[in-house]
């Protein structure tokens, strides 16, 4: 199991359960219980000033990329 919290700041390539691919640095780790959710999620910066939140159960693969 991947500890996504340790990957904050790393550039990653994430594929979700729908086959969507997101590339960028992980900028946040949200704990689901803090928002009454049953899952945690990560935030990936996908553009200048933009990020997407991805629920961890939806992640199929995560690859750390070299800069």
Secondary structure, 3 states (H helix, E strand, C coil): CCCHHHHCCCEEEEEECCCCEEEEEEEEEECHHHHCCCCCEEEEEEECCEEEEEEHHHEEEEEECCC
